[in-house]
Amino acid sequence: MFATELKQDKAYSSTLRIFPERLRIKLEALPESHRIHVNEIRLRVGSPVMVCIKGEYQYLCDIPGSVTEPSYIITQQDLRYILELATGNSVFMHQEDIKKGFITIR
């Protein structure tokens, strides 16, 4: 693995801390060849998880080598949990990003 890929894989792994365990396990199970290229994870209540890999959006369950059968459907509780951890329980501080429809995890 190249240094850049290692850095990206560590960033991906670090980002997974905000996800509920049952989703985190599925995201951790992505093949390394895909993990290092993930730059966005899209979540919407009642919809399957989408992952952007190299600029292409795919449902998590459709990624080759993924072990997510059937699709993981995001619940309101999942999103609340993720939002609390992603914002450090300070949703107010992230209102502008939330209005735009995203939160950047660093």
Secondary structure, 3 states (H helix, E strand, C coil): CCHHHHHHHHHHHHHHHHCCHHHHHHHHCCCHHHHCCEEEEECCCCCECEEEECCEEEEHHHCCCCCCCCCCECCHHHHHHHHHHHCCCCHHHHHHHHHHCCCCCC
